[in-house]
Amino acid sequence: MKQIVKYTIVCLSVLALASCHKDLDIVQDNQMTVSNMWKTSAHVEGSTVDIYASLRANFAQMDISVLHWGELRVGEFMWSKSRVVNAYTSKDVIQNTMTSATGNCSWSALYNAIDQANAVLKYAPNEKISMTAAKRSWAIGQAAFARAYCYFWAARLWGDVPLNLKPIESFDQEEMYPVRAPKAKVYAQIAEDIKLAIENIDNLGTNKYMATKDAVYMLKAEYSLWMYTNQKAGDSYLTDAESALNAIVVKTGDPRFLAKYSDIFDGRGSENKNSAEVVFALFNSAKENKLGGFNVYFTHSTPFVKPASQNNPVPIGTFQSLDYGDGYLAMLRDSRDNKGDTRVATILGDGNYGTMGDGTLTWVNKFIGDLSSGTMVRDCDLLYYRYALAVMMMAELKYYQAKYVDALTYLNIIAKRAYGVDNYYSSATKNDVLDALVREYFLEFPAEGVIWWALIRLDKIWDYNDTLKARKNDTNILLWPITKTARNRNSKLEQTEGWY
């Protein structure tokens, strides 16, 4: 953490590296030139850390996060308006009625991080900059991972996207007003960046707010499974996914897999915000004035909560504008009440704590920040990757390989922690393993931006989203539109076919 603070201070002296982006109509916000930049190791190191500050700035927006981009589109089975104040956030995302006016569709801040990574990848290899080989490798590996991670989000969300690989340093660059590159070209570049990150993997370090060895291999595995399933790119991607997951996952006794699910999310007012199971996280801290995240949508306001229950256990905020949907709420309660699922206490808050109607309140009891001041502080770290996802992807991989007994081996690692019994899943038929995969993704990862992508890979999203099912044959129904703002600023951008 001290290193991050130090690097942040360094970044303030090299502001030319942090461009002000406006939906790919990108204009630098200062008059410094490249000639008086990139002279020292500190410039490179500070700019590398700033990539992750830009990444955080994207995913900590009120209407853009891993939840908005990776889970709300599961739809009304899983997500609902508040039952207390009848309020919604991102209703059009939940109902899959987005348009070019939908703010959740903005990619501007994501490209800020890409541009920052482009700058590091351009200048860090310059041996005229005096720095150790290990530190140079660290910078290159970090930038390569971050650019691959950003483009992986972009390609999954929009398909064809601008593929900028050079930093914006002048007004006459073609990168100022790019066209959408074919998604195949974007996915090929992601593979190259992952390869470059792996070439430098031994120097990445252990800071979970940046890339680590585990994070790189998890990205490679997720990318490879996506290419095999969604992009129909061939069996070689299963081989790639297996090699990546074999570098992370062990069958039993891994200390990265915590004994108690609740201990993963231990950041509620605690300095120990990064549990052993976390692989890659978004840093939030009131002490450093870095606050953000979607958890504010889950809180209730004081008039609707009995005084004795305020922050004990009901988190107090402004007002709730996002809650679990009826179908998912029933799934959680069934798993808790009839199957002994210990995860549900961490996932779901419910009980007779309210002042309205029958007094029943429900909320997402995950990623709750510090409650000690009376109103929740949005200081809980938000997760990009954790070790359990690698285990689940290994089970998913075995399913695609038709190794159903092996798939159960990994599924039962997840299930043992949840239900407290060995061999919870025993039927090794194809359909039963698929059903178990879907069930455990739903019950293990709510609000982590994981479930939407897993359901698409497993071709099961249609079973849970009637809106999408009715439009299954519509062009690009699983993609997103480009914002009107982006197209107004760059006339070369064409709208995603099928959207407006």
C-alpha positions as CSV (number, residue, x, y, z in Angstrom):
1,M,0.0,0.0,0.0
2,K,2.9,2.3,0.7
3,Q,4.2,1.6,-2.7
4,I,0.9,2.5,-4.3
5,V,0.9,5.8,-2.4
6,K,4.5,6.5,-3.5
7,Y,3.8,5.8,-7.1
8,T,0.6,7.9,-7.0
9,I,2.7,10.9,-5.9
10,V,5.1,10.2,-8.8
11,C,2.2,10.1,-11.1
12,L,1.3,13.7,-10.2
13,S,4.6,14.8,-11.7
14,V,3.9,13.1,-15.0
15,L,0.3,14.1,-15.7
16,A,0.9,14.1,-19.4
17,L,0.6,10.4,-19.3
18,A,-2.9,10.6,-18.0
19,S,-5.0,11.9,-20.9
20,C,-8.5,13.2,-20.5
21,H,-10.6,10.9,-22.7
22,K,-14.0,11.7,-24.0
23,D,-15.4,8.5,-25.6
24,L,-12.5,8.1,-27.9
25,D,-12.4,11.7,-28.9
26,I,-9.3,11.9,-26.8
27,V,-7.6,15.2,-26.0
28,Q,-4.6,15.7,-23.8
29,D,-5.2,17.9,-20.8
30,N,-1.8,19.5,-20.5
31,Q,1.1,21.0,-22.5
32,M,3.9,18.6,-21.6
33,T,5.5,16.8,-24.5
34,V,6.9,13.4,-24.9
35,S,10.5,14.9,-25.1
36,N,10.5,15.7,-21.4
37,M,8.8,12.5,-20.3
38,W,9.9,8.9,-19.8
39,K,13.4,9.8,-18.6
40,T,13.6,7.8,-15.4
41,S,12.5,4.5,-13.8
42,A,10.1,6.5,-11.6
43,H,8.3,7.8,-14.7
44,V,7.7,4.2,-15.9
45,E,6.8,2.9,-12.5
46,G,4.4,5.7,-11.7
47,S,2.7,5.4,-15.0
48,T,2.3,1.6,-14.7
49,V,0.5,2.1,-11.3
50,D,-1.6,4.7,-12.9
51,I,-3.0,2.1,-15.4
52,Y,-4.7,0.5,-12.4
53,A,-5.9,3.8,-11.1
54,S,-7.6,4.3,-14.5
55,L,-9.0,0.8,-14.4
56,R,-10.3,1.4,-10.9
57,A,-11.8,4.7,-12.1
58,N,-13.8,2.8,-14.8
59,F,-15.2,0.1,-12.6
60,A,-16.0,2.4,-9.6
61,Q,-18.5,4.5,-11.5
62,M,-22.0,4.6,-10.2
63,D,-23.4,3.1,-13.4
64,I,-20.4,1.1,-14.6
65,S,-19.0,-1.8,-12.7
66,V,-18.4,-5.5,-12.9
67,L,-22.0,-5.8,-11.7
68,H,-23.5,-3.6,-14.4
69,W,-21.3,-5.1,-17.1
70,G,-21.3,-8.6,-15.9
71,E,-24.5,-9.6,-14.1
72,L,-27.4,-7.2,-14.1
73,R,-28.3,-8.5,-17.6
74,V,-29.0,-11.9,-16.2
75,G,-32.4,-10.1,-15.7
76,E,-35.4,-10.1,-13.5
77,F,-35.0,-13.6,-12.3
78,M,-31.9,-12.4,-10.4
79,W,-32.3,-8.6,-10.0
80,S,-35.2,-6.4,-8.9
81,K,-36.2,-3.0,-7.8
82,S,-36.3,-2.3,-4.1
83,R,-39.4,-3.9,-2.5
84,V,-39.5,-1.1,0.0
85,V,-39.2,2.1,-2.0
86,N,-40.2,0.7,-5.4
87,A,-37.0,2.2,-6.9
88,Y,-34.8,0.8,-9.7
89,T,-31.2,1.4,-10.8
90,S,-30.2,0.4,-14.3
91,K,-33.7,-0.9,-15.1
92,D,-33.0,-0.9,-18.9
93,V,-30.0,-3.1,-18.3
94,I,-31.9,-5.6,-16.2
95,Q,-34.7,-5.6,-18.8
96,N,-32.3,-5.6,-21.8
97,T,-33.8,-2.5,-23.3
98,M,-30.6,-0.5,-23.5
99,T,-30.3,2.2,-26.2
100,S,-27.5,4.6,-27.2
101,A,-28.7,6.9,-24.4
102,T,-28.0,4.3,-21.7
103,G,-25.1,5.6,-19.6
104,N,-24.1,2.0,-18.6
105,C,-22.9,1.5,-22.1
106,S,-20.1,4.1,-22.0
107,W,-16.6,2.8,-22.7
108,S,-14.8,6.1,-22.3
109,A,-13.1,5.4,-18.9
110,L,-12.1,1.9,-20.1
111,Y,-10.2,3.4,-22.9
112,N,-8.4,5.7,-20.5
113,A,-6.8,2.6,-18.9
114,I,-6.0,1.2,-22.4
115,D,-4.3,4.4,-23.4
116,Q,-2.2,4.4,-20.2
117,A,-1.2,0.8,-20.9
118,N,-0.3,1.7,-24.5
119,A,2.0,4.4,-23.2
120,V,3.8,2.0,-20.8
121,L,4.1,-0.6,-23.5
122,K,5.6,1.9,-25.9
123,Y,8.2,3.4,-23.5
124,A,9.1,0.8,-20.9
125,P,11.1,-1.3,-23.3
126,N,13.3,1.7,-24.1
127,E,16.7,0.8,-22.7
128,K,17.8,4.4,-22.6
129,I,15.6,4.6,-19.5
130,S,17.8,3.5,-16.6
131,M,16.0,0.8,-14.7
132,T,16.6,-2.8,-13.6
133,A,15.7,-5.6,-15.9
134,A,13.3,-6.9,-13.3
135,K,11.5,-3.6,-12.9
136,R,11.3,-3.1,-16.7
137,S,9.8,-6.6,-17.0
138,W,7.4,-5.8,-14.2
139,A,6.1,-2.7,-16.0
140,I,5.7,-4.5,-19.4
141,G,4.0,-7.5,-17.8
142,Q,1.6,-5.3,-15.8
143,A,0.7,-3.2,-18.8
144,A,0.2,-6.2,-21.1
145,F,-2.1,-7.8,-18.6
146,A,-4.1,-4.7,-18.0
147,R,-4.6,-4.0,-21.8
148,A,-5.6,-7.6,-22.3
149,Y,-8.1,-7.4,-19.4
150,C,-9.6,-4.2,-20.7
151,Y,-10.0,-5.4,-24.3
152,F,-11.5,-8.7,-23.1
153,W,-14.2,-6.7,-21.4
154,A,-14.7,-4.5,-24.5
155,A,-14.8,-7.3,-27.0
156,R,-17.3,-9.3,-24.9
157,L,-19.5,-6.3,-24.5
158,W,-19.5,-4.7,-27.9
159,G,-17.9,-7.2,-30.3
160,D,-16.1,-5.1,-32.8
161,V,-14.3,-2.3,-30.9
162,P,-11.6,0.3,-31.7
163,L,-8.2,-1.4,-31.3
164,N,-5.9,1.4,-30.2
165,L,-2.3,0.1,-29.6
166,K,-0.5,3.4,-29.5
167,P,-0.8,6.1,-26.8
168,I,-2.6,9.3,-27.8
169,E,0.2,11.9,-28.0
170,S,-1.0,14.3,-30.8
171,F,-4.2,15.6,-32.4
172,D,-3.5,14.1,-35.8
173,Q,-3.1,10.5,-34.8
174,E,-5.6,8.1,-36.3
175,E,-6.2,6.8,-32.8
176,M,-8.0,10.0,-32.1
177,Y,-10.9,9.0,-34.2
178,P,-10.7,5.2,-34.7
179,V,-13.0,2.8,-36.4
180,R,-14.3,-0.4,-34.9
181,A,-11.9,-3.3,-35.6
182,P,-13.2,-6.8,-36.2
183,K,-13.6,-8.7,-33.0
184,A,-11.4,-11.5,-34.3
185,K,-8.6,-9.0,-34.5
186,V,-9.3,-7.8,-31.0
187,Y,-9.3,-11.3,-29.6
188,A,-6.1,-12.0,-31.4
189,Q,-4.5,-9.0,-29.7
190,I,-5.8,-10.1,-26.3
191,A,-4.0,-13.4,-26.9
192,E,-0.8,-11.6,-27.8
193,D,-1.0,-9.4,-24.7
194,I,-1.6,-12.4,-22.4
195,K,1.4,-14.1,-24.0
196,L,3.5,-11.0,-23.2
197,A,2.3,-10.9,-19.6
198,I,3.2,-14.6,-19.2
199,E,6.7,-13.9,-20.6
200,N,7.1,-11.4,-17.8
201,I,5.1,-13.3,-15.2
202,D,8.0,-14.0,-12.7
203,N,8.5,-10.3,-12.1
204,L,4.8,-9.2,-11.5
205,G,4.9,-9.5,-7.7
206,T,2.2,-10.2,-5.2
207,N,0.2,-7.0,-5.0
208,K,-3.4,-8.1,-5.6
209,Y,-4.5,-4.6,-6.7
210,M,-2.4,-5.2,-9.8
211,A,-1.6,-8.2,-11.9
212,T,0.0,-11.3,-10.2
213,K,0.9,-14.7,-11.6
214,D,-2.5,-16.1,-10.6
215,A,-4.4,-13.2,-12.1
216,V,-2.6,-13.6,-15.5
217,Y,-3.4,-17.4,-15.6
218,M,-7.0,-16.7,-14.6
219,L,-7.4,-14.2,-17.4
220,K,-5.9,-16.7,-19.8
221,A,-8.3,-19.4,-18.6
222,E,-11.4,-17.2,-18.8
223,Y,-10.4,-15.9,-22.2
224,S,-9.7,-19.5,-23.5
225,L,-13.0,-20.8,-22.2
226,W,-14.8,-17.8,-23.9
227,M,-13.0,-18.5,-27.2
228,Y,-14.0,-22.1,-27.1
229,T,-17.6,-21.6,-26.2
230,N,-18.8,-18.2,-27.4
231,Q,-16.4,-17.7,-30.3
232,K,-16.4,-21.4,-31.4
233,A,-12.7,-21.1,-32.0
234,G,-11.7,-24.7,-31.5
235,D,-10.4,-27.3,-29.1
236,S,-7.0,-25.7,-28.9
237,Y,-8.5,-23.2,-26.5
238,L,-9.5,-26.0,-24.1
239,T,-5.9,-27.0,-24.1
240,D,-4.9,-23.4,-23.3
241,A,-7.5,-23.2,-20.6
242,E,-6.2,-26.4,-19.0
243,S,-2.6,-25.3,-19.0
244,A,-3.6,-22.0,-17.4
245,L,-5.8,-23.6,-14.7
246,N,-3.2,-26.3,-14.0
247,A,-0.9,-23.5,-13.0
248,I,-3.4,-22.3,-10.4
249,V,-5.7,-25.0,-9.1
250,V,-4.9,-27.9,-6.8
251,K,-7.5,-30.5,-5.8
252,T,-7.3,-30.4,-2.1
253,G,-5.8,-28.3,0.8
254,D,-5.0,-25.1,-1.0
255,P,-4.6,-22.2,1.5
256,R,-6.0,-19.8,-1.1
257,F,-9.4,-21.6,-0.7
258,L,-10.7,-20.3,2.7
259,A,-12.5,-22.6,5.0
260,K,-15.4,-20.1,5.6
261,Y,-17.1,-18.3,2.7
262,S,-17.8,-15.3,5.0
263,D,-14.0,-14.8,5.5
264,I,-13.6,-13.9,1.8
265,F,-15.6,-10.7,2.3
266,D,-13.9,-9.5,5.5
267,G,-13.6,-5.8,4.5
268,R,-16.4,-4.4,6.6
269,G,-14.6,-1.7,8.5
270,S,-11.5,-3.9,8.6
271,E,-7.9,-3.1,7.5
272,N,-7.6,-6.8,6.4
273,K,-9.6,-6.2,3.3
274,N,-7.7,-8.6,1.0
275,S,-8.3,-12.3,2.0
276,A,-6.1,-15.1,0.9
277,E,-8.7,-16.2,-1.6
278,V,-8.6,-12.8,-3.5
279,V,-6.6,-12.9,-6.7
280,F,-7.3,-9.5,-8.2
281,A,-9.2,-6.7,-6.5
282,L,-10.3,-3.1,-6.8
283,F,-8.9,-0.9,-4.0
284,N,-11.3,1.2,-1.9
285,S,-10.2,3.2,1.1
286,A,-11.7,6.2,2.9
287,K,-8.2,7.0,4.3
288,E,-7.0,7.7,0.8
289,N,-10.2,9.2,-0.4
290,K,-10.7,6.4,-2.9
291,L,-14.3,5.4,-2.5
292,G,-16.7,3.7,-4.9
293,G,-18.7,0.7,-5.9
294,F,-22.2,-0.5,-6.4
295,N,-22.8,-1.6,-2.8
296,V,-24.6,1.7,-2.1
297,Y,-27.5,0.4,-4.1
298,F,-28.1,-2.4,-1.6
299,T,-28.5,-0.3,1.5
300,H,-31.7,0.9,3.2
301,S,-32.5,4.4,4.5
302,T,-33.3,4.9,8.2
303,P,-37.1,5.6,7.9
304,F,-37.6,2.1,6.6
305,V,-35.5,0.3,9.2
306,K,-36.3,-0.3,12.9
307,P,-33.9,1.8,15.0
308,A,-32.5,-1.3,16.8
309,S,-31.7,-2.9,13.4
310,Q,-30.0,0.0,11.7
311,N,-26.5,-1.3,10.8
312,N,-27.3,-4.2,13.0
313,P,-27.7,-6.0,10.6
314,V,-29.4,-3.8,8.0
315,P,-26.8,-1.6,6.2
316,I,-27.8,2.1,6.2
317,G,-27.3,4.3,3.2
318,T,-29.4,6.7,1.2
319,F,-32.1,4.3,-0.1
320,Q,-32.2,0.9,-1.6
321,S,-32.5,0.8,-5.4
322,L,-31.4,-2.7,-6.2
323,D,-32.4,-6.1,-4.7
324,Y,-32.5,-9.7,-5.6
325,G,-35.3,-10.9,-8.0
326,D,-38.1,-13.2,-6.8
327,G,-36.7,-16.2,-8.6
328,Y,-33.2,-15.9,-7.2
329,L,-34.4,-15.0,-3.8
330,A,-36.4,-18.3,-3.7
331,M,-33.2,-20.1,-4.9
332,L,-31.2,-18.6,-2.0
333,R,-33.8,-19.3,0.6
334,D,-34.2,-22.9,-0.6
335,S,-30.5,-23.5,-0.5
336,R,-30.2,-22.0,3.0
337,D,-33.3,-23.5,4.6
338,N,-33.5,-26.9,2.9
339,K,-29.9,-27.7,1.9
340,G,-27.8,-26.1,4.7
341,D,-26.0,-23.7,2.4
342,T,-23.8,-21.6,4.8
343,R,-23.0,-19.1,2.0
344,V,-26.4,-17.5,2.0
345,A,-25.9,-15.6,5.3
346,T,-23.1,-13.7,3.5
347,I,-25.1,-13.4,0.2
348,L,-28.5,-12.5,1.5
349,G,-29.7,-10.3,4.3
350,D,-33.4,-10.7,5.2
351,G,-35.7,-10.6,8.2
352,N,-38.3,-8.7,10.1
353,Y,-36.3,-5.4,10.5
354,G,-38.5,-3.0,8.6
355,T,-41.1,-0.4,9.6
356,M,-43.4,-0.8,6.6
357,G,-45.9,-3.6,5.6
358,D,-45.0,-6.9,7.2
359,G,-41.6,-5.6,8.2
360,T,-39.7,-7.9,5.9
361,L,-36.5,-6.4,4.4
362,T,-34.1,-8.1,2.0
363,W,-30.8,-6.8,0.7
364,V,-27.6,-8.0,-0.9
365,N,-25.4,-8.7,2.1
366,K,-22.1,-8.6,0.2
367,F,-19.5,-5.9,-0.3
368,I,-20.9,-3.9,2.7
369,G,-18.5,-1.2,3.7
370,D,-17.7,0.4,7.1
371,L,-20.9,1.0,9.1
372,S,-19.3,2.5,12.2
373,S,-20.2,6.1,11.3
374,G,-23.9,5.5,10.9
375,T,-24.1,5.6,7.1
376,M,-22.2,3.0,5.1
377,V,-18.8,4.1,3.8
378,R,-18.1,2.7,0.3
379,D,-14.7,1.4,1.3
380,C,-15.1,-2.3,0.7
381,D,-12.7,-3.7,-1.9
382,L,-14.5,-5.1,-4.9
383,L,-13.3,-8.3,-6.5
384,Y,-12.2,-9.0,-10.1
385,Y,-11.0,-12.6,-9.5
386,R,-10.8,-15.0,-6.6
387,Y,-9.5,-18.5,-6.3
388,A,-12.9,-20.2,-6.2
389,L,-13.5,-19.0,-9.7
390,A,-10.4,-20.9,-10.9
391,V,-11.8,-24.0,-9.3
392,M,-15.2,-23.5,-11.0
393,M,-13.6,-22.9,-14.3
394,M,-11.7,-26.1,-13.9
395,A,-15.0,-27.9,-13.3
396,E,-16.4,-26.2,-16.4
397,L,-13.4,-27.2,-18.5
398,K,-13.9,-30.8,-17.5
399,Y,-17.5,-30.6,-18.5
400,Y,-16.5,-29.4,-22.0
401,Q,-14.0,-32.3,-22.2
402,A,-16.8,-34.7,-21.3
403,K,-14.8,-35.7,-18.2
404,Y,-17.9,-35.6,-15.9
405,V,-16.4,-37.4,-12.9
406,D,-13.5,-35.0,-12.9
407,A,-15.9,-32.1,-13.1
408,L,-17.6,-33.3,-10.0
409,T,-14.2,-33.5,-8.2
410,Y,-13.8,-29.7,-8.6
411,L,-17.5,-28.9,-8.1
412,N,-17.4,-30.7,-4.8
413,I,-14.5,-28.5,-3.6
414,I,-16.9,-25.6,-3.8
415,A,-19.9,-27.6,-2.4
416,K,-18.0,-29.0,0.6
417,R,-17.4,-25.5,1.9
418,A,-21.0,-24.5,1.2
419,Y,-22.9,-27.6,2.6
420,G,-20.3,-29.1,4.9
421,V,-20.5,-32.6,3.3
422,D,-18.3,-34.6,1.1
423,N,-19.3,-35.6,-2.5
424,Y,-22.4,-33.4,-2.4
425,Y,-22.7,-33.9,-6.1
426,S,-22.6,-37.5,-7.2
427,S,-24.4,-37.9,-10.5
428,A,-21.9,-37.7,-13.3
429,T,-24.3,-37.5,-16.2
430,K,-23.8,-34.7,-18.7
431,N,-27.1,-33.0,-17.8
432,D,-26.6,-33.3,-14.0
433,V,-23.1,-31.9,-14.2
434,L,-24.4,-29.0,-16.3
435,D,-27.2,-28.3,-13.8
436,A,-24.7,-28.4,-10.9
437,L,-22.3,-26.0,-12.7
438,V,-25.1,-23.5,-13.2
439,R,-26.4,-23.8,-9.7
440,E,-23.0,-23.3,-8.1
441,Y,-22.2,-20.3,-10.3
442,F,-25.5,-18.7,-9.1
443,L,-24.9,-19.6,-5.4
444,E,-21.1,-18.9,-5.2
445,F,-20.7,-15.6,-7.1
446,P,-23.7,-13.2,-6.9
447,A,-22.7,-9.5,-7.2
448,E,-19.2,-10.4,-8.4
449,G,-19.8,-9.9,-12.2
450,V,-19.3,-13.6,-12.9
451,I,-22.7,-15.2,-13.5
452,W,-23.7,-13.5,-16.8
453,W,-20.5,-14.7,-18.5
454,A,-20.8,-18.2,-17.1
455,L,-24.4,-18.6,-18.3
456,I,-23.4,-17.4,-21.8
457,R,-20.5,-19.9,-21.9
458,L,-22.8,-22.7,-20.7
459,D,-25.6,-21.6,-23.1
460,K,-28.0,-21.4,-20.2
461,I,-28.8,-17.6,-20.1
462,W,-32.0,-18.3,-22.0
463,D,-33.3,-20.5,-19.2
464,Y,-33.3,-17.6,-16.8
465,N,-34.1,-14.5,-18.8
466,D,-37.4,-14.5,-20.6
467,T,-36.7,-11.2,-22.3
468,L,-33.6,-12.5,-23.9
469,K,-35.2,-15.8,-24.8
470,A,-37.9,-14.0,-26.7
471,R,-35.3,-12.2,-28.7
472,K,-32.8,-15.0,-29.0
473,N,-32.5,-14.8,-32.7
474,D,-32.1,-11.0,-32.8
475,T,-28.8,-9.8,-34.2
476,N,-26.2,-9.2,-31.5
477,I,-28.7,-9.5,-28.7
478,L,-26.0,-10.4,-26.2
479,L,-23.9,-7.3,-27.1
480,W,-24.4,-3.7,-26.1
481,P,-25.1,-0.5,-28.1
482,I,-22.5,2.3,-28.4
483,T,-23.5,5.5,-26.7
484,K,-24.8,8.4,-28.7
485,T,-22.1,10.6,-27.0
486,A,-19.3,8.4,-28.4
487,R,-20.8,8.5,-31.9
488,N,-21.3,12.2,-31.8
489,R,-17.7,12.8,-31.0
490,N,-16.4,10.2,-33.5
491,S,-18.4,10.0,-36.7
492,K,-16.4,7.0,-37.8
493,L,-18.1,4.8,-35.2
494,E,-21.0,2.7,-36.4
495,Q,-23.7,1.6,-34.1
496,T,-23.7,-2.1,-33.1
497,E,-26.0,-3.8,-35.6
498,G,-29.3,-4.7,-34.0
499,W,-29.2,-1.7,-31.5
500,Y,-30.0,1.9,-31.8
